[in-house]
Amino acid sequence: MAEMQRVVVVNIYAPCDIEGKRQLWQSLSRRKSQIQDECWCLVGDFNCVRNPSERLGSNRSNSDNGLISEFNDWLTAMEVDDIPCVGKPFTWVRPNGSCKSKLNRVCVSDGWLSKWPDSSQFNLERNYSDHCPIIMHSKCIDWGPKPFKVYDGWLMNKQFQKVVRDCWLDYQPMGWGVML
């Protein structure tokens, strides 16, 4: 039987200015204190890094360290943390490629991770925006063993393509994901 789970998902688009960020953080902190749900997910553009290593090519001063510390303190107070990240380490790139930062992220609560321990963030290729799209996966599906492996030596065999084609055409898989 499926279990109903109430979750709080907040889509973040933080202002660029420090005061705007602080107002957003205070507003969300107040909201969290009013809503006692255990499963929280904050996702989006935080316009802030958590560590100086999350920014390359920028000549930001040490004043950034104060904001970084404030941001990390707020995330701790919200009782959320980053989930593991796969793909590109930076989610924002200046159009000429000279600066890169990890501004977009997914932060979840321990309650979220207890329900969906395999949650992870995938940073995709940037297309039209200066931000990379991110995807959160929260379920790991084991599809079983991989049906096909190739060894470079097989590619030298002249019959290899014929064997693969014949096996492919003869295979009739069962299940919901089959499209023939």
Secondary structure as UniProt FT lines:
FT   STRAND          8..13
FT   HELIX           18..34
FT   STRAND          40..45
FT   HELIX           52..54
FT   STRAND          55..56
FT   HELIX           63..77
FT   TURN            78..79
FT   STRAND          80..82
FT   STRAND          85..87
FT   STRAND          92..93
FT   TURN            95..96
FT   STRAND          100..101
FT   STRAND          104..109
FT   HELIX           110..115
FT   TURN            117..118
FT   STRAND          120..123
FT   STRAND          134..137
FT   HELIX           152..155
FT   TURN            158..159
FT   HELIX           160..170
FT   TURN            176..177
//
